[in-house]
Amino acid sequence: MNRIYLLLLAVLVIIMLSSWGFHAHKLINRMAVFALPTDIAGFYKHHADYITEHAIDADKRCYVDTAESPRHFIDVDDYGEQPFDSIPIHWTAAAGKFTERRLLASGILPWQINRSYHNLVTALGEKDFQRILRYSADIGHYLADAHVPLHTTSNYNGQLTNQVGIHAFWESRLPELFSDGYNFFVGRAHYIESPLNDAWRIVKESFSLVDSVLGIEAQLNERFPADRKYAYVERNRSLIRAYSEEYSLAYHEALQGMVERRLRASIISVGSFWYSAWVDAGQPDIRHLTKQTLTQDSLATPTPAQKILGREEWH
């Protein structure tokens, strides 16, 4: 009984803490498929269901791999008032300046995006079917995380400003309520000259929105009594306390389309990173890979030997 209870509790924690929420992560990966050019669109469309369902694998790994959690965020404000002037963008230089331990403590999201990108390039170059899908799903997840403002600050859940719960509110509750009305026609994926520079660009954009995310909610909170701010909603056959639809709508409107813009930006970024990795891999013909069969073993965490051989390089 205790084991069953602990398992259910772990699942609940994953659902509560997952970045962008399971709904949004899956949506981003699926819609990114339709931004791809014809040369690789066929492969990704054929496996859109897999890439969609496995968009949340990186979140699940947080509870079995202690090294996973820092890959989902970077607390930019840990590095002073002018953080982007302080942090070297390359891992080796940053580790030399701050130590790897310090970097891990504050999160390594942009470097993880670059790492996953090069892993995807290698997988495409080798026409390694299973790893193409794994790294495609994973980089989609990390890029989506980078587009969330609260993944770039130490005040990630409003715990420093008496706004605990705002993390899931912004990235889960709002998309679940309002994404059906969003426009996901984002245009065609494009080639990215420097994936690392682009990862930092995304982080910088997200960090610039942190004050608005927190400030707008704080102002709204002053106008709403608690009995209108919260409501009980059914989730997985249970009633849970959540932000009310009235309060959610007011916050969503006050943000003036921010959530939709970050979702759209996530989609085009994911598609563009997939496309760029294919180009950097030499534009391999992967059409013939669409009929291969996935095996769970081949998608397992890389072995130490594979890491030594470069499967998990930081770059």
C-alpha positions as CSV (number, residue, x, y, z in Angstrom):
1,M,0.0,0.0,0.0
2,N,2.8,2.4,0.9
3,R,4.5,1.8,-2.4
4,I,1.3,2.5,-4.4
5,Y,0.8,5.6,-2.4
6,L,4.3,6.9,-3.0
7,L,4.0,6.1,-6.8
8,L,0.7,8.0,-7.0
9,L,2.2,10.9,-5.1
10,A,5.2,11.0,-7.4
11,V,3.0,11.1,-10.5
12,L,1.0,13.9,-8.9
13,V,4.1,15.9,-8.2
14,I,5.3,15.5,-11.8
15,I,2.0,16.8,-13.0
16,M,2.0,19.7,-10.7
17,L,5.6,20.8,-11.3
18,S,6.0,20.0,-15.0
19,S,7.2,23.0,-17.0
20,W,4.7,24.5,-19.4
21,G,2.4,21.7,-18.3
22,F,2.0,18.5,-20.1
23,H,-0.6,20.0,-22.4
24,A,1.5,22.8,-23.6
25,H,4.7,20.8,-24.1
26,K,2.9,18.2,-26.2
27,L,1.2,21.0,-28.2
28,I,4.5,22.8,-28.9
29,N,6.2,19.6,-30.2
30,R,3.2,18.6,-32.4
31,M,2.8,22.1,-33.9
32,A,6.5,22.4,-34.6
33,V,6.2,19.4,-37.0
34,F,4.0,21.5,-39.3
35,A,6.6,24.3,-39.5
36,L,9.2,22.1,-41.2
37,P,10.2,22.3,-44.8
38,T,9.2,19.5,-47.2
39,D,12.7,17.7,-47.1
40,I,12.2,16.5,-43.5
41,A,8.6,17.2,-42.8
42,G,7.6,13.7,-43.9
43,F,9.8,12.0,-41.3
44,Y,8.6,14.1,-38.5
45,K,4.9,14.0,-39.5
46,H,5.1,10.2,-39.7
47,H,6.4,10.2,-36.1
48,A,4.4,13.2,-34.8
49,D,2.6,11.1,-32.2
50,Y,5.8,9.8,-30.7
51,I,7.4,13.2,-30.6
52,T,4.3,14.6,-29.0
53,E,3.9,12.0,-26.3
54,H,7.6,12.0,-25.4
55,A,7.7,15.8,-25.2
56,I,7.4,15.4,-21.4
57,D,10.1,12.7,-21.0
58,A,12.6,15.3,-19.8
59,D,10.3,16.3,-16.9
60,K,9.8,12.7,-15.9
61,R,13.5,12.1,-15.8
62,C,13.8,14.7,-13.0
63,Y,12.5,12.2,-10.6
64,V,14.9,9.4,-11.5
65,D,18.0,11.3,-12.5
66,T,19.5,13.9,-10.1
67,A,21.4,15.5,-13.0
68,E,18.3,16.3,-15.0
69,S,16.7,19.1,-13.0
70,P,19.3,21.9,-13.6
71,R,18.8,21.4,-17.4
72,H,15.4,23.0,-17.2
73,F,16.2,26.4,-15.9
74,I,18.8,29.1,-15.4
75,D,18.5,31.6,-12.6
76,V,19.9,34.6,-14.5
77,D,19.5,36.9,-11.5
78,D,22.0,34.9,-9.6
79,Y,24.7,36.6,-11.6
80,G,24.2,40.2,-10.6
81,E,22.5,43.2,-12.0
82,Q,24.0,42.9,-15.5
83,P,23.9,39.1,-15.8
84,F,24.3,38.8,-19.5
85,D,27.5,40.9,-19.4
86,S,28.7,38.6,-16.6
87,I,28.0,35.1,-17.9
88,P,30.3,33.7,-20.7
89,I,28.0,32.0,-23.2
90,H,30.4,29.1,-23.7
91,W,30.4,26.3,-21.1
92,T,34.1,26.0,-20.7
93,A,34.6,29.7,-20.2
94,A,31.6,29.9,-17.8
95,A,32.8,26.9,-15.8
96,G,36.3,28.5,-15.6
97,K,34.9,31.7,-14.3
98,F,32.2,30.4,-11.9
99,T,33.0,26.6,-11.5
100,E,30.7,23.8,-12.7
101,R,29.2,23.4,-9.3
102,R,28.0,27.1,-9.3
103,L,26.6,26.8,-12.8
104,L,24.7,23.6,-11.9
105,A,23.2,25.2,-8.8
106,S,21.9,28.1,-10.9
107,G,20.7,26.0,-13.8
108,I,22.3,25.2,-17.2
109,L,19.3,25.5,-19.6
110,P,21.0,27.3,-22.6
111,W,24.0,25.0,-22.5
112,Q,21.7,22.0,-22.4
113,I,19.9,23.2,-25.5
114,N,23.2,23.4,-27.3
115,R,24.2,20.0,-26.0
116,S,21.0,18.4,-27.1
117,Y,21.3,20.1,-30.5
118,H,24.7,18.6,-31.2
119,N,23.5,15.2,-30.0
120,L,20.7,15.5,-32.6
121,V,23.1,16.5,-35.3
122,T,25.1,13.4,-34.5
123,A,22.1,11.2,-34.5
124,L,20.9,12.6,-37.9
125,G,24.3,12.2,-39.4
126,E,24.4,8.6,-38.3
127,K,20.8,8.0,-39.3
128,D,20.2,6.6,-35.8
129,F,16.5,6.4,-35.9
130,Q,15.7,6.0,-32.3
131,R,18.1,8.8,-31.1
132,I,16.8,11.2,-33.7
133,L,13.4,10.9,-32.2
134,R,14.6,11.0,-28.6
135,Y,16.8,14.1,-29.1
136,S,14.1,15.8,-31.2
137,A,11.6,15.3,-28.4
138,D,14.1,16.5,-25.7
139,I,15.3,19.6,-27.5
140,G,11.7,20.5,-28.0
141,H,11.2,20.3,-24.3
142,Y,14.2,22.4,-23.3
143,L,13.5,25.1,-25.9
144,A,9.9,25.3,-24.6
145,D,11.3,25.7,-21.1
146,A,13.6,28.5,-22.2
147,H,10.6,30.5,-23.5
148,V,9.0,30.5,-20.0
149,P,10.0,33.7,-18.1
150,L,9.8,32.0,-14.7
151,H,12.5,29.5,-15.8
152,T,15.0,32.3,-15.9
153,T,14.7,33.6,-12.3
154,S,15.5,32.4,-8.8
155,N,11.9,33.7,-7.9
156,Y,10.6,30.9,-10.1
157,N,7.4,30.3,-8.2
158,G,6.9,33.7,-6.7
159,Q,8.2,32.4,-3.4
160,L,10.2,35.6,-2.8
161,T,7.2,37.9,-3.5
162,N,4.3,36.1,-1.7
163,Q,3.0,34.8,-5.1
164,V,3.5,31.1,-4.6
165,G,1.7,29.1,-7.3
166,I,2.3,31.6,-10.1
167,H,4.6,29.2,-11.9
168,A,1.9,26.7,-12.7
169,F,-0.6,29.5,-13.1
170,W,1.3,31.1,-16.0
171,E,2.6,28.1,-17.8
172,S,-0.1,25.5,-17.2
173,R,-3.5,26.9,-16.1
174,L,-3.6,29.7,-18.7
175,P,-2.6,27.6,-21.7
176,E,-5.1,24.9,-20.7
177,L,-7.9,27.4,-20.5
178,F,-7.1,29.6,-23.5
179,S,-4.9,27.9,-26.0
180,D,-7.8,26.7,-28.1
181,G,-8.1,30.3,-29.2
182,Y,-4.5,30.8,-30.1
183,N,-3.1,31.1,-33.6
184,F,-0.4,28.5,-34.2
185,F,0.4,29.2,-37.8
186,V,3.9,30.4,-37.1
187,G,5.4,30.3,-40.6
188,R,8.3,28.1,-41.9
189,A,11.2,26.9,-39.9
190,H,14.5,28.6,-40.7
191,Y,18.2,27.8,-40.4
192,I,19.9,29.0,-37.2
193,E,23.5,30.0,-37.6
194,S,24.5,29.6,-34.0
195,P,22.3,27.4,-31.8
196,L,24.1,28.5,-28.6
197,N,23.7,32.2,-29.4
198,D,20.0,31.6,-30.2
199,A,19.5,29.7,-26.9
200,W,20.9,32.7,-25.0
201,R,18.7,35.1,-27.1
202,I,15.6,33.1,-26.0
203,V,16.7,33.2,-22.4
204,K,17.4,36.9,-22.5
205,E,13.9,37.5,-24.0
206,S,12.3,35.4,-21.3
207,F,14.1,37.1,-18.5
208,S,13.0,40.5,-19.8
209,L,9.4,39.4,-19.1
210,V,9.9,38.3,-15.5
211,D,9.0,41.7,-14.0
212,S,5.7,41.8,-16.0
213,V,4.7,38.2,-15.2
214,L,5.1,38.9,-11.4
215,G,4.1,42.6,-11.4
216,I,0.9,42.2,-13.3
217,E,-0.3,39.3,-11.1
218,A,0.6,41.3,-7.9
219,Q,-1.5,44.2,-9.1
220,L,-4.4,42.0,-10.0
221,N,-4.2,40.2,-6.7
222,E,-4.9,43.5,-4.9
223,R,-8.3,43.8,-6.7
224,F,-9.5,40.3,-6.2
225,P,-10.8,38.9,-2.9
226,A,-9.7,35.3,-2.2
227,D,-13.2,33.8,-2.8
228,R,-13.1,35.0,-6.4
229,K,-9.4,34.4,-7.0
230,Y,-9.6,30.6,-6.3
231,A,-12.1,27.9,-7.1
232,Y,-12.2,24.1,-6.9
233,V,-11.9,22.4,-10.3
234,E,-12.0,18.7,-11.2
235,R,-8.7,17.2,-12.2
236,N,-8.2,13.5,-12.7
237,R,-11.5,12.8,-10.9
238,S,-10.4,14.8,-7.9
239,L,-11.3,18.3,-6.8
240,I,-8.3,20.6,-6.4
241,R,-8.0,24.3,-5.5
242,A,-6.9,26.3,-8.5
243,Y,-7.0,29.9,-9.8
244,S,-10.6,30.6,-10.8
245,E,-11.6,31.1,-14.4
246,E,-12.5,34.7,-13.6
247,Y,-9.1,35.4,-12.2
248,S,-7.3,33.5,-14.9
249,L,-9.2,35.4,-17.6
250,A,-8.3,38.7,-16.0
251,Y,-4.6,37.8,-15.7
252,H,-4.6,36.4,-19.3
253,E,-6.0,39.7,-20.6
254,A,-3.7,41.8,-18.5
255,L,-0.7,40.0,-20.0
256,Q,-1.9,41.1,-23.5
257,G,-1.1,38.0,-25.4
258,M,2.2,37.2,-23.7
259,V,1.5,33.5,-23.2
260,E,0.4,33.0,-26.8
261,R,3.4,34.8,-28.1
262,R,5.8,32.6,-26.0
263,L,4.0,29.5,-27.2
264,R,4.3,30.6,-30.8
265,A,7.9,31.5,-30.4
266,S,8.5,28.1,-28.9
267,I,7.0,26.3,-31.8
268,I,9.0,28.1,-34.5
269,S,12.2,27.7,-32.4
270,V,11.7,23.9,-32.1
271,G,11.0,23.5,-35.8
272,S,14.0,25.7,-36.7
273,F,16.4,23.7,-34.4
274,W,15.2,20.4,-35.9
275,Y,15.7,21.8,-39.4
276,S,19.1,23.3,-38.6
277,A,20.4,20.1,-37.1
278,W,19.4,18.2,-40.2
279,V,21.3,20.8,-42.4
280,D,24.3,20.6,-40.1
281,A,24.3,16.9,-40.3
282,G,24.7,17.1,-44.1
283,Q,21.0,16.9,-45.1
284,P,20.9,13.1,-44.8
285,D,18.0,11.3,-46.6
286,I,16.0,10.1,-43.6
287,R,12.8,9.2,-45.5
288,H,13.6,5.5,-45.5
289,L,13.8,5.6,-41.7
290,T,10.1,6.2,-41.3
291,K,9.2,2.5,-41.5
292,Q,11.6,1.3,-38.8
293,T,10.2,0.1,-35.4
294,L,10.8,1.9,-32.2
295,T,12.2,-0.2,-29.3
296,Q,12.2,1.0,-25.7
297,D,15.7,-0.3,-25.0
298,S,17.1,1.8,-27.8
299,L,15.7,5.0,-26.3
300,A,17.1,4.3,-22.8
301,T,19.5,6.7,-21.1
302,P,22.9,6.6,-22.8
303,T,25.5,4.3,-21.1
304,P,28.7,5.7,-19.7
305,A,30.5,4.3,-22.8
306,Q,28.2,6.2,-25.1
307,K,28.8,9.4,-23.1
308,I,32.6,8.9,-23.5
309,L,32.2,8.5,-27.2
310,G,30.5,11.9,-27.4
311,R,26.8,11.1,-27.3
312,E,26.4,13.6,-24.5
313,E,29.0,16.3,-25.2
314,W,28.4,19.8,-23.8
315,H,30.2,21.6,-26.7
